[in-house]
Amino acid sequence: MRDLEVDHFGPWVIEISAADPPSPLFVPYLTRQEAPLLSLKIPRKIDTRSARPGMNLYDFLISLYDKDLVILQRMGDTAAEHTFLYGDIQFLRYGEKLLKGMVQIGLRDQTFELPFNTVSGNLMQRMVALIRERYCTAPHRLPALEGFPGHVQGLSYYFRGLLLKTDLGEPQLCLLAAQVNTPIASTEPHGLNSILYRAVGKILLESLHWSDGRELKIVTRGQDYKYKWQAHYAKETTYIPLQKITGYRWQSDTRHAAVTHLWIELPAEPLSFIFTVDNSFIPPYTRFLDAVSTPLSREEHLFPAPMA
């Protein structure tokens, strides 16, 4: 008798169904009567030819329900169960680099990293979309957007296309900031540093920041810098509910005087994004962050809310 889980096993994420039931390792934890909106199992990183009947072939089983989600994580021959409300989520991050994909779900005290093969990108994006529909409980807060540059020049061909696609497909999103690819040598005073960075070709990478009044959507290259001889194919999208933003700060870069880091403060760890100090989007973006930040009280800082 054939083992269907072994037959269907591969580098792809599988949606749970009658044809692809949960792995035996996770079955004892599936006691809820409520049917999930979506349930996925993420495979281990082992060669398909190595899969054998009786093996635990999947590292995660994620089930999304109407009010909360459950992550079952393989820990050897047992599983750890994590259940939390959508409102507990501080940020989401979806990244792709060639065949490697990663979804990060950030909570107050931990971040879950869900690796996947990008052949399953559509399924993982569907999961992210379902979470985003539910993780914002506060009303929209999109203040009047004044003083933003009307046109972005200098974006790569790929990011120009991304900006146009977003304008057409998601008209509710307002562009808050853009950073173009910038050679670091062009930002350094003439001297040894300028000569050094010109020689190595260090480049500050581009990014785009939007909001619809519910969340920030920030698209980057997944890292701050690259060198001119490096091919770089990564793209990373970070989603932050505005209701989770407790503040922000701009911090100078100790290595490059013409570069500054934007730290977006959350009840969990802050997230950092990078700009040149002369970026014309910085003043209006700062005013936007002033308008939407909800500072934590002293008590909330000292006594973080328990997990649901």
PASEBA-1860 file (N, C-alpha, C; in nm, 3 decimals):
! residues 308
1> MRDLEVDH> 0.085/-0.118/0.000/0.000/0.000/0.000/0.089/0.124/0.000 ~ 0.063/0.219/-0.093/0.148/0.335/-0.111/0.122/0.437/0.001 ~ 0.226/0.514/0.034/0.216/0.621/0.132/0.198/0.753/0.055 ~ 0.075/0.809/0.061/0.045/0.927/-0.020/0.129/1.047/0.023 ~ 0.159/1.059/0.153/0.240/1.174/0.197/0.379/1.166/0.136 ~ 0.436/1.047/0.129/0.567/1.032/0.066/0.556/1.058/-0.084 ~ 0.450/1.007/-0.146/0.432/1.028/-0.290/0.418/1.175/-0.325 ~ 0.351/1.252/-0.239/0.326/1.394/-0.268/0.435/1.485/-0.216
9> FGPWVIEI> 0.532/1.430/-0.144/0.634/1.514/-0.080/0.728/1.574/-0.184 ~ 0.763/1.699/-0.159/0.860/1.769/-0.243/0.895/1.901/-0.178 ~ 0.961/1.991/-0.250/1.001/2.120/-0.191/0.886/2.218/-0.176 ~ 0.769/2.180/-0.222/0.655/2.271/-0.223/0.573/2.265/-0.094 ~ 0.510/2.379/-0.062/0.414/2.385/0.048/0.283/2.324/0.000 ~ 0.215/2.251/0.088/0.092/2.182/0.050/-0.025/2.233/0.134 ~ -0.136/2.264/0.067/-0.258/2.300/0.138/-0.328/2.174/0.186 ~ -0.365/2.173/0.313/-0.431/2.056/0.371/-0.569/2.036/0.306
17> SAADPPSP> -0.595/1.911/0.267/-0.721/1.875/0.203/-0.744/1.726/0.225 ~ -0.851/1.676/0.170/-0.878/1.533/0.182/-0.768/1.451/0.114 ~ -0.716/1.505/0.004/-0.610/1.435/-0.068/-0.474/1.449/0.000 ~ -0.459/1.556/0.078/-0.333/1.582/0.149/-0.363/1.615/0.294 ~ -0.389/1.514/0.376/-0.425/1.537/0.517/-0.304/1.582/0.598 ~ -0.326/1.626/0.722/-0.213/1.665/0.809/-0.119/1.548/0.833 ~ 0.007/1.581/0.857/0.105/1.478/0.889/0.069/1.413/1.023 ~ 0.094/1.283/1.040/0.061/1.213/1.165/0.119/1.282/1.289
25> LFVPYLTR> 0.237/1.344/1.277/0.298/1.411/1.390/0.208/1.520/1.447 ~ 0.134/1.589/1.360/0.054/1.704/1.402/-0.091/1.668/1.437 ~ -0.137/1.553/1.398/-0.278/1.517/1.415/-0.325/1.527/1.560 ~ -0.249/1.482/1.661/-0.299/1.490/1.800/-0.329/1.632/1.847 ~ -0.271/1.733/1.781/-0.291/1.871/1.823/-0.411/1.936/1.754 ~ -0.469/1.868/1.658/-0.578/1.927/1.579/-0.711/1.886/1.640 ~ -0.747/1.951/1.750/-0.867/1.913/1.824/-0.981/2.012/1.807 ~ -0.960/2.122/1.738/-1.064/2.223/1.723/-1.171/2.176/1.626
33> QEAPLLSL> -1.296/2.212/1.656/-1.407/2.178/1.568/-1.419/2.278/1.453 ~ -1.372/2.402/1.475/-1.382/2.507/1.374/-1.294/2.474/1.254 ~ -1.352/2.485/1.135/-1.275/2.460/1.014/-1.185/2.580/0.985 ~ -1.059/2.557/0.955/-0.970/2.670/0.927/-1.002/2.736/0.794 ~ -0.967/2.864/0.784/-0.978/2.935/0.657/-0.875/2.881/0.558 ~ -0.761/2.844/0.611/-0.652/2.792/0.530/-0.560/2.714/0.623 ~ -0.513/2.600/0.577/-0.418/2.520/0.654/-0.309/2.470/0.560 ~ -0.183/2.494/0.598/-0.070/2.461/0.513/0.033/2.380/0.590
41> KIPRKIDT> 0.102/2.293/0.520/0.217/2.225/0.580/0.342/2.255/0.497 ~ 0.449/2.290/0.569/0.574/2.334/0.507/0.676/2.223/0.524 ~ 0.737/2.178/0.414/0.824/2.060/0.420/0.960/2.087/0.484 ~ 1.021/1.979/0.530/1.160/1.984/0.574/1.251/2.001/0.453 ~ 1.372/2.048/0.478/1.469/2.063/0.370/1.548/1.934/0.355 ~ 1.485/1.835/0.298/1.553/1.710/0.269/1.526/1.672/0.124 ~ 1.614/1.598/0.066/1.597/1.554/-0.071/1.475/1.465/-0.084 ~ 1.398/1.487/-0.190/1.277/1.408/-0.213/1.307/1.258/-0.214
49> RSARPGMN> 1.421/1.221/-0.267/1.456/1.079/-0.277/1.483/1.017/-0.140 ~ 1.506/1.104/-0.039/1.534/1.053/0.095/1.407/1.029/0.177 ~ 1.292/1.074/0.125/1.166/1.059/0.199/1.127/0.911/0.206 ~ 1.090/0.866/0.327/1.051/0.727/0.348/0.923/0.722/0.432 ~ 0.841/0.620/0.413/0.722/0.604/0.498/0.759/0.604/0.646 ~ 0.680/0.675/0.725/0.705/0.683/0.868/0.790/0.799/0.910 ~ 0.853/0.868/0.816/0.935/0.984/0.849/0.844/1.106/0.875 ~ 0.892/1.196/0.961/0.824/1.325/0.980/0.879/1.420/0.873
57> LYDFLISL> 0.798/1.443/0.771/0.846/1.512/0.652/0.821/1.663/0.653 ~ 0.744/1.710/0.751/0.706/1.853/0.749/0.747/1.921/0.879 ~ 0.802/2.044/0.865/0.849/2.120/0.981/0.738/2.203/1.045 ~ 0.641/2.247/0.966/0.536/2.335/1.018/0.400/2.296/0.961 ~ 0.299/2.315/1.044/0.161/2.313/0.998/0.097/2.441/1.051 ~ 0.051/2.527/0.960/-0.007/2.656/0.997/-0.155/2.654/0.963 ~ -0.239/2.685/1.061/-0.384/2.688/1.040/-0.436/2.827/1.075 ~ -0.503/2.890/0.979/-0.560/3.022/1.000/-0.710/3.008/1.026
65> YDKDLVIL> -0.754/3.064/1.138/-0.896/3.066/1.173/-0.946/3.210/1.166 ~ -1.072/3.231/1.199/-1.129/3.364/1.184/-1.066/3.464/1.281 ~ -1.039/3.424/1.405/-0.990/3.515/1.507/-0.842/3.496/1.541 ~ -0.788/3.380/1.515/-0.651/3.352/1.555/-0.587/3.255/1.457 ~ -0.460/3.228/1.480/-0.391/3.129/1.398/-0.308/3.040/1.488 ~ -0.282/2.919/1.439/-0.208/2.818/1.514/-0.088/2.775/1.430 ~ 0.030/2.777/1.491/0.150/2.726/1.426/0.196/2.603/1.504 ~ 0.200/2.490/1.436/0.256/2.368/1.492/0.394/2.351/1.433
73> QRMGDTAA> 0.494/2.338/1.518/0.633/2.333/1.475/0.697/2.202/1.519 ~ 0.753/2.130/1.423/0.820/2.003/1.455/0.942/2.030/1.541 ~ 0.954/1.956/1.648/1.070/1.961/1.737/1.119/1.818/1.753 ~ 1.198/1.772/1.659/1.238/1.632/1.659/1.119/1.544/1.626 ~ 1.082/1.455/1.718/0.968/1.366/1.696/0.844/1.413/1.771 ~ 0.846/1.538/1.821/0.729/1.596/1.885/0.701/1.730/1.817 ~ 0.597/1.798/1.865/0.561/1.926/1.806/0.532/2.027/1.916 ~ 0.567/2.154/1.890/0.531/2.265/1.979/0.414/2.339/1.917
81> EHTFLYGD> 0.319/2.378/2.002/0.200/2.446/1.954/0.204/2.593/1.997 ~ 0.180/2.682/1.901/0.178/2.826/1.926/0.046/2.880/1.873 ~ -0.036/2.940/1.961/-0.164/2.998/1.922/-0.165/3.144/1.962 ~ -0.202/3.232/1.870/-0.208/3.374/1.904/-0.311/3.445/1.816 ~ -0.361/3.556/1.868/-0.459/3.637/1.796/-0.390/3.714/1.685 ~ -0.466/3.747/1.581/-0.409/3.829/1.473/-0.362/3.964/1.527 ~ -0.435/4.018/1.624/-0.398/4.146/1.681/-0.267/4.146/1.756 ~ -0.212/4.028/1.787/-0.081/4.018/1.853/0.034/4.041/1.756
89> IQFLRYGE> 0.006/4.038/1.627/0.112/4.044/1.527/0.164/4.187/1.514 ~ 0.296/4.203/1.527/0.361/4.334/1.517/0.396/4.370/1.373 ~ 0.438/4.271/1.297/0.471/4.294/1.157/0.470/4.161/1.083 ~ 0.458/4.170/0.952/0.472/4.056/0.861/0.579/4.089/0.760 ~ 0.652/3.988/0.717/0.753/4.011/0.615/0.750/3.893/0.517 ~ 0.746/3.927/0.389/0.747/3.825/0.284/0.866/3.853/0.194 ~ 0.956/3.755/0.180/1.075/3.774/0.100/1.100/3.661/0.003 ~ 1.158/3.696/-0.111/1.196/3.597/-0.211/1.334/3.631/-0.265
97> KLLKGMVQ> 1.418/3.528/-0.280/1.546/3.542/-0.345/1.572/3.415/-0.424 ~ 1.552/3.424/-0.555/1.558/3.309/-0.643/1.462/3.202/-0.591 ~ 1.510/3.083/-0.554/1.419/2.976/-0.510/1.392/2.979/-0.359 ~ 1.459/3.068/-0.287/1.442/3.074/-0.142/1.339/3.179/-0.104 ~ 1.239/3.137/-0.027/1.139/3.229/0.024/1.134/3.225/0.175 ~ 1.083/3.333/0.235/1.071/3.338/0.380/0.953/3.427/0.418 ~ 0.868/3.376/0.506/0.766/3.459/0.570/0.804/3.471/0.716 ~ 0.807/3.594/0.766/0.831/3.619/0.908/0.704/3.676/0.970
105> IGLRDQTF> 0.667/3.621/1.084/0.553/3.671/1.162/0.610/3.720/1.294 ~ 0.611/3.852/1.314/0.672/3.910/1.432/0.571/3.934/1.543 ~ 0.601/3.878/1.662/0.519/3.899/1.781/0.601/3.981/1.881 ~ 0.545/4.005/1.999/0.618/4.081/2.101/0.747/4.012/2.144 ~ 0.739/3.881/2.164/0.853/3.812/2.227/0.923/3.713/2.135 ~ 0.877/3.698/2.012/0.946/3.609/1.919/0.900/3.636/1.777 ~ 0.982/3.591/1.684/0.949/3.602/1.542/0.955/3.463/1.481 ~ 0.845/3.421/1.420/0.842/3.293/1.351/0.895/3.311/1.209
113> ELPFNTVS> 0.987/3.225/1.168/1.041/3.227/1.033/0.996/3.100/0.962 ~ 0.923/3.119/0.855/0.865/3.008/0.780/0.931/3.003/0.642 ~ 1.033/2.916/0.626/1.101/2.908/0.497/1.020/2.827/0.397 ~ 1.033/2.862/0.271/0.961/2.787/0.167/1.032/2.803/0.034 ~ 1.004/2.712/-0.057/1.053/2.723/-0.194/0.957/2.815/-0.271 ~ 1.013/2.908/-0.349/0.928/3.007/-0.414/0.835/2.949/-0.519 ~ 0.847/2.821/-0.550/0.746/2.757/-0.635/0.610/2.762/-0.567 ~ 0.610/2.777/-0.433/0.486/2.788/-0.356/0.454/2.932/-0.317
121> GNLMQRMV> 0.511/3.027/-0.389/0.493/3.167/-0.354/0.348/3.212/-0.351 ~ 0.269/3.169/-0.448/0.128/3.212/-0.452/0.052/3.166/-0.328 ~ 0.079/3.045/-0.283/0.010/2.992/-0.166/0.052/3.067/-0.040 ~ 0.180/3.099/-0.027/0.226/3.173/0.091/0.177/3.319/0.088 ~ 0.168/3.377/-0.031/0.112/3.512/-0.041/-0.036/3.512/-0.004 ~ -0.106/3.405/-0.036/-0.246/3.393/0.005/-0.257/3.390/0.157 ~ -0.167/3.318/0.223/-0.167/3.315/0.368/-0.141/3.455/0.426 ~ -0.042/3.525/0.371/-0.010/3.659/0.418/-0.130/3.752/0.398
129> ALIRERYC> -0.198/3.741/0.285/-0.314/3.827/0.258/-0.426/3.803/0.359 ~ -0.449/3.678/0.395/-0.553/3.647/0.494/-0.520/3.706/0.630 ~ -0.393/3.701/0.667/-0.351/3.759/0.795/-0.369/3.911/0.791 ~ -0.328/3.974/0.681/-0.338/4.119/0.670/-0.482/4.168/0.676 ~ -0.574/4.087/0.629/-0.716/4.125/0.636/-0.765/4.132/0.779 ~ -0.693/4.065/0.873/-0.743/4.047/1.009/-0.657/4.109/1.118 ~ -0.536/4.152/1.088/-0.448/4.192/1.198/-0.461/4.340/1.235 ~ -0.540/4.418/1.162/-0.564/4.557/1.196/-0.705/4.571/1.254
137> TAPHRLPA> -0.715/4.615/1.378/-0.846/4.632/1.441/-0.882/4.778/1.460 ~ -0.786/4.869/1.449/-0.813/5.012/1.466/-0.865/5.071/1.335 ~ -0.940/5.181/1.342/-0.988/5.246/1.220/-0.874/5.304/1.139 ~ -0.902/5.335/1.011/-0.799/5.393/0.925/-0.750/5.525/0.984 ~ -0.619/5.550/0.971/-0.560/5.676/1.015/-0.467/5.728/0.906 ~ -0.522/5.780/0.799/-0.440/5.833/0.691/-0.451/5.986/0.695 ~ -0.355/6.052/0.759/-0.361/6.198/0.769/-0.343/6.263/0.633 ~ -0.375/6.392/0.627/-0.356/6.466/0.503/-0.209/6.459/0.462
145> LEGFPGHV> -0.186/6.419/0.339/-0.050/6.401/0.291/-0.009/6.526/0.213 ~ 0.075/6.607/0.275/0.118/6.732/0.214/0.270/6.736/0.208 ~ 0.319/6.797/0.102/0.462/6.818/0.090/0.539/6.700/0.034 ~ 0.469/6.596/-0.012/0.539/6.481/-0.068/0.580/6.511/-0.212 ~ 0.701/6.474/-0.252/0.742/6.494/-0.391/0.644/6.426/-0.486 ~ 0.614/6.493/-0.595/0.513/6.439/-0.686/0.565/6.334/-0.781 ~ 0.696/6.322/-0.796/0.751/6.229/-0.894/0.880/6.168/-0.839 ~ 0.902/6.041/-0.870/1.022/5.972/-0.825/1.111/5.946/-0.945
153> QGLSYYFR> 1.233/5.997/-0.940/1.329/5.974/-1.048/1.445/5.890/-0.996 ~ 1.498/5.805/-1.083/1.617/5.729/-1.049/1.595/5.587/-1.004 ~ 1.467/5.542/-0.996/1.442/5.403/-0.959/1.489/5.309/-1.070 ~ 1.524/5.187/-1.032/1.560/5.086/-1.131/1.438/5.051/-1.215 ~ 1.462/4.986/-1.327/1.352/4.944/-1.414/1.252/4.858/-1.337 ~ 1.302/4.768/-1.254/1.214/4.678/-1.179/1.127/4.756/-1.080 ~ 1.189/4.849/-1.005/1.111/4.924/-0.906/1.019/5.026/-0.972 ~ 1.055/5.079/-1.089/0.960/5.166/-1.162/0.836/5.087/-1.200
161> GLLLKTDL> 0.856/4.963/-1.247/0.743/4.878/-1.280/0.659/4.845/-1.158 ~ 0.727/4.821/-1.045/0.656/4.790/-0.921/0.572/4.910/-0.876 ~ 0.627/5.030/-0.889/0.554/5.151/-0.851/0.432/5.170/-0.940 ~ 0.447/5.149/-1.070/0.334/5.163/-1.162/0.228/5.057/-1.135 ~ 0.272/4.933/-1.114/0.179/4.824/-1.086/0.099/4.853/-0.959 ~ 0.164/4.907/-0.857/0.096/4.939/-0.731/-0.003/5.053/-0.751 ~ 0.037/5.157/-0.826/-0.053/5.269/-0.853/-0.180/5.222/-0.922 ~ -0.166/5.127/-1.013/-0.282/5.080/-1.090/-0.362/4.975/-1.013
169> GEPQLCLL> -0.294/4.884/-0.944/-0.363/4.772/-0.881/-0.406/4.796/-0.738 ~ -0.341/4.890/-0.669/-0.375/4.920/-0.530/-0.386/5.072/-0.513 ~ -0.486/5.134/-0.575/-0.496/5.281/-0.571/-0.519/5.338/-0.433 ~ -0.559/5.252/-0.337/-0.580/5.300/-0.200/-0.449/5.329/-0.130 ~ -0.337/5.280/-0.184/-0.207/5.303/-0.123/-0.151/5.439/-0.167 ~ -0.101/5.515/-0.071/-0.038/5.644/-0.098/0.112/5.630/-0.076 ~ 0.190/5.676/-0.173/0.335/5.668/-0.163/0.385/5.767/-0.058 ~ 0.458/5.716/0.041/0.511/5.798/0.150/0.659/5.830/0.131
177> AAQVNTPI> 0.733/5.739/0.071/0.877/5.761/0.057/0.934/5.669/-0.048 ~ 1.041/5.713/-0.109/1.116/5.632/-0.204/1.264/5.662/-0.187 ~ 1.344/5.559/-0.192/1.489/5.573/-0.190/1.543/5.503/-0.314 ~ 1.623/5.573/-0.394/1.677/5.514/-0.516/1.813/5.454/-0.488 ~ 1.858/5.365/-0.577/1.994/5.313/-0.569/2.093/5.430/-0.573 ~ 2.184/5.433/-0.476/2.277/5.546/-0.466/2.419/5.496/-0.439 ~ 2.513/5.522/-0.530/2.653/5.487/-0.501/2.702/5.564/-0.379 ~ 2.757/5.493/-0.283/2.803/5.557/-0.160/2.915/5.657/-0.189
185> ASTEPHGL> 2.998/5.630/-0.290/3.107/5.723/-0.323/3.053/5.861/-0.355 ~ 2.932/5.869/-0.413/2.876/5.999/-0.451/2.830/6.079/-0.330 ~ 2.814/6.013/-0.214/2.768/6.083/-0.094/2.882/6.119/0.000 ~ 3.004/6.071/-0.029/3.119/6.095/0.060/3.196/6.219/0.015 ~ 3.246/6.296/0.110/3.335/6.407/0.074/3.456/6.354/-0.002 ~ 3.511/6.435/-0.089/3.630/6.392/-0.163/3.743/6.360/-0.066 ~ 3.806/6.248/-0.089/3.914/6.205/0.000/3.928/6.054/-0.007 ~ 3.993/5.997/0.096/4.024/5.855/0.095/3.898/5.770/0.090
193> NSILYRAV> 3.796/5.806/0.172/3.673/5.728/0.173/3.606/5.729/0.038 ~ 3.602/5.843/-0.026/3.539/5.853/-0.158/3.611/5.764/-0.258 ~ 3.745/5.766/-0.255/3.823/5.682/-0.347/3.799/5.534/-0.318 ~ 3.794/5.498/-0.188/3.773/5.359/-0.150/3.637/5.309/-0.196 ~ 3.532/5.386/-0.168/3.397/5.340/-0.203/3.375/5.342/-0.355 ~ 3.445/5.431/-0.425/3.435/5.429/-0.570/3.500/5.302/-0.625 ~ 3.609/5.260/-0.561/3.680/5.140/-0.607/3.598/5.015/-0.585 ~ 3.536/5.003/-0.468/3.460/4.880/-0.437/3.317/4.886/-0.491
201> GKILLESL> 3.270/5.007/-0.526/3.137/5.019/-0.585/3.025/4.987/-0.488 ~ 3.034/5.034/-0.365/2.929/5.009/-0.267/2.807/5.094/-0.300 ~ 2.689/5.029/-0.300/2.566/5.096/-0.343/2.457/5.080/-0.236 ~ 2.397/5.192/-0.196/2.280/5.189/-0.110/2.160/5.148/-0.196 ~ 2.085/5.048/-0.150/1.979/4.990/-0.233/1.845/5.061/-0.214 ~ 1.761/5.048/-0.313/1.635/5.123/-0.321/1.525/5.063/-0.234 ~ 1.423/5.146/-0.209/1.306/5.101/-0.133/1.188/5.191/-0.165 ~ 1.068/5.140/-0.136/0.943/5.214/-0.154/0.857/5.194/-0.030
209> HWSDGREL> 0.791/5.301/0.016/0.708/5.298/0.136/0.569/5.353/0.102 ~ 0.465/5.275/0.136/0.327/5.318/0.113/0.245/5.302/0.241 ~ 0.126/5.364/0.241/0.027/5.335/0.344/-0.113/5.358/0.288 ~ -0.208/5.279/0.341/-0.350/5.298/0.308/-0.429/5.345/0.430 ~ -0.358/5.382/0.537/-0.425/5.422/0.660/-0.444/5.308/0.758 ~ -0.418/5.184/0.715/-0.425/5.068/0.804/-0.287/5.019/0.841 ~ -0.198/5.019/0.744/-0.067/4.957/0.760/0.035/5.030/0.674 ~ 0.161/5.010/0.707/0.270/5.046/0.618/0.302/4.925/0.531
217> KIVTRGQD> 0.330/4.951/0.404/0.381/4.849/0.313/0.514/4.901/0.262 ~ 0.622/4.829/0.293/0.757/4.874/0.261/0.825/4.766/0.179 ~ 0.869/4.800/0.059/0.937/4.705/-0.029/1.083/4.744/-0.038 ~ 1.170/4.650/-0.009/1.314/4.671/-0.015/1.378/4.557/-0.095 ~ 1.510/4.564/-0.103/1.585/4.456/-0.167/1.630/4.349/-0.066 ~ 1.584/4.359/0.059/1.617/4.258/0.158/1.749/4.279/0.227 ~ 1.822/4.384/0.187/1.947/4.422/0.253/1.971/4.568/0.219 ~ 2.060/4.632/0.294/2.081/4.776/0.277/2.174/4.809/0.162
225> YKYKWQAH> 2.280/4.730/0.143/2.384/4.763/0.047/2.417/4.642/-0.041 ~ 2.478/4.672/-0.155/2.543/4.570/-0.236/2.665/4.633/-0.301 ~ 2.749/4.549/-0.362/2.864/4.598/-0.436/2.839/4.581/-0.585 ~ 2.907/4.663/-0.665/2.872/4.673/-0.807/2.890/4.541/-0.882 ~ 2.977/4.454/-0.833/2.998/4.326/-0.903/2.896/4.219/-0.862 ~ 2.813/4.251/-0.766/2.716/4.153/-0.716/2.584/4.162/-0.793 ~ 2.536/4.048/-0.837/2.399/4.039/-0.889/2.308/4.020/-0.768 ~ 2.197/4.092/-0.766/2.109/4.086/-0.649/1.966/4.076/-0.697
233> YAKETTYI> 1.899/3.964/-0.661/1.765/3.937/-0.714/1.658/3.932/-0.606 ~ 1.692/3.971/-0.485/1.596/3.958/-0.376/1.497/4.074/-0.374 ~ 1.378/4.044/-0.322/1.278/4.147/-0.293/1.211/4.108/-0.162 ~ 1.187/4.207/-0.077/1.129/4.181/0.054/1.023/4.286/0.083 ~ 0.906/4.239/0.124/0.796/4.330/0.157/0.763/4.316/0.304 ~ 0.764/4.429/0.375/0.732/4.432/0.517/0.599/4.505/0.536 ~ 0.510/4.445/0.614/0.380/4.505/0.645/0.375/4.533/0.795 ~ 0.340/4.657/0.832/0.335/4.697/0.972/0.200/4.762/0.999
241> PLQKITGY> 0.117/4.706/1.088/-0.008/4.774/1.123/0.022/4.909/1.188 ~ -0.043/5.014/1.141/-0.016/5.147/1.197/-0.044/5.151/1.346 ~ -0.143/5.072/1.391/-0.179/5.075/1.533/-0.067/5.020/1.622 ~ 0.032/4.952/1.563/0.144/4.899/1.640/0.262/4.997/1.648 ~ 0.259/5.104/1.570/0.372/5.197/1.568/0.366/5.287/1.691 ~ 0.464/5.276/1.778/0.467/5.353/1.901/0.559/5.474/1.892 ~ 0.631/5.488/1.784/0.721/5.600/1.767/0.818/5.571/1.654 ~ 0.914/5.661/1.636/1.016/5.644/1.532/1.135/5.730/1.573
249> RWQSDTRH> 1.248/5.705/1.508/1.365/5.790/1.529/1.455/5.779/1.406 ~ 1.520/5.889/1.374/1.620/5.890/1.269/1.758/5.884/1.335 ~ 1.842/5.795/1.288/1.973/5.775/1.350/2.081/5.781/1.242 ~ 2.181/5.866/1.264/2.290/5.879/1.168/2.367/5.748/1.157 ~ 2.418/5.723/1.039/2.502/5.606/1.016/2.646/5.641/1.054 ~ 2.706/5.560/1.139/2.841/5.590/1.187/2.946/5.574/1.079 ~ 2.915/5.500/0.973/3.013/5.478/0.867/2.999/5.577/0.752 ~ 2.875/5.623/0.727/2.849/5.709/0.611/2.770/5.831/0.657
257> AAVTHLWI> 2.834/5.947/0.652/2.771/6.068/0.703/2.646/6.106/0.626 ~ 2.636/6.066/0.502/2.523/6.106/0.418/2.409/6.004/0.422 ~ 2.415/5.910/0.516/2.313/5.805/0.526/2.249/5.810/0.664 ~ 2.118/5.786/0.669/2.047/5.784/0.797/1.954/5.664/0.803 ~ 1.933/5.613/0.923/1.845/5.498/0.944/1.714/5.545/1.007 ~ 1.604/5.500/0.952/1.474/5.521/1.014/1.442/5.398/1.097 ~ 1.426/5.418/1.228/1.384/5.310/1.318/1.237/5.328/1.349 ~ 1.155/5.232/1.310/1.013/5.234/1.342/0.994/5.153/1.469
265> ELPAEPLS> 0.948/5.221/1.573/0.936/5.159/1.705/0.804/5.082/1.716 ~ 0.815/4.960/1.769/0.701/4.873/1.792/0.707/4.824/1.937 ~ 0.596/4.769/1.991/0.606/4.708/2.124/0.711/4.598/2.129 ~ 0.737/4.534/2.017/0.848/4.439/2.007/0.973/4.517/1.965 ~ 1.068/4.452/1.903/1.189/4.520/1.859/1.159/4.614/1.743 ~ 1.233/4.727/1.734/1.210/4.820/1.622/1.261/4.762/1.491 ~ 1.211/4.817/1.381/1.254/4.778/1.248/1.326/4.896/1.184 ~ 1.431/4.868/1.106/1.515/4.973/1.050/1.507/4.975/0.898
273> FIFTVDNS> 1.503/5.098/0.843/1.506/5.120/0.698/1.602/5.237/0.673 ~ 1.658/5.244/0.554/1.772/5.333/0.534/1.747/5.430/0.418 ~ 1.797/5.554/0.436/1.780/5.661/0.338/1.908/5.744/0.331 ~ 1.924/5.819/0.223/2.024/5.924/0.220/1.966/6.044/0.294 ~ 2.051/6.121/0.361/2.003/6.230/0.447/1.937/6.341/0.366 ~ 1.969/6.353/0.235/1.910/6.458/0.153/1.783/6.413/0.082 ~ 1.731/6.295/0.119/1.609/6.244/0.054/1.493/6.341/0.081 ~ 1.429/6.388/-0.025/1.324/6.489/-0.010/1.196/6.433/0.051
281> FIPPYTRF> 1.186/6.301/0.062/1.068/6.242/0.126/1.076/6.244/0.278 ~ 1.194/6.266/0.335/1.210/6.252/0.479/1.121/6.348/0.559 ~ 1.117/6.478/0.528/1.031/6.567/0.609/0.883/6.530/0.607 ~ 0.820/6.506/0.489/0.679/6.468/0.495/0.655/6.330/0.555 ~ 0.747/6.237/0.534/0.734/6.104/0.594/0.740/6.116/0.747 ~ 0.827/6.203/0.796/0.836/6.227/0.940/0.705/6.280/0.995 ~ 0.643/6.374/0.923/0.514/6.428/0.969/0.407/6.320/0.971 ~ 0.411/6.231/0.872/0.316/6.120/0.869/0.333/6.030/0.992
289> LDAVSTPL> 0.458/5.994/1.023/0.484/5.907/1.137/0.447/5.975/1.268 ~ 0.466/6.108/1.275/0.420/6.182/1.393/0.270/6.165/1.412 ~ 0.196/6.169/1.301/0.050/6.167/1.308/-0.005/6.030/1.344 ~ 0.064/5.924/1.308/0.007/5.790/1.327/0.065/5.716/1.446 ~ 0.174/5.765/1.506/0.235/5.694/1.618/0.145/5.700/1.741 ~ 0.140/5.588/1.813/0.064/5.578/1.937/0.162/5.536/2.047 ~ 0.225/5.632/2.117/0.327/5.595/2.216/0.271/5.504/2.325 ~ 0.351/5.408/2.366/0.313/5.322/2.478/0.323/5.399/2.609
297> SREEHLFP> 0.238/5.364/2.702/0.251/5.421/2.836/0.368/5.355/2.907 ~ 0.413/5.414/3.017/0.522/5.355/3.096/0.486/5.216/3.141 ~ 0.360/5.195/3.180/0.317/5.065/3.230/0.326/4.960/3.119 ~ 0.289/5.000/2.997/0.294/4.904/2.887/0.439/4.865/2.856 ~ 0.530/4.960/2.869/0.671/4.926/2.847/0.721/4.831/2.955 ~ 0.680/4.855/3.081/0.729/4.773/3.192/0.662/4.639/3.200 ~ 0.534/4.635/3.164/0.456/4.512/3.179/0.388/4.479/3.047 ~ 0.461/4.422/2.949/0.399/4.390/2.820/0.283/4.293/2.837
305> APMA> 0.184/4.310/2.748/0.064/4.227/2.756/0.100/4.081/2.735 ~ 0.038/3.990/2.806/0.067/3.846/2.788/0.016/3.797/2.655 ~ 0.075/3.689/2.608/0.027/3.625/2.485/-0.114/3.572/2.507 ~ -0.196/3.580/2.399/-0.333/3.526/2.409/-0.329/3.375/2.411
END
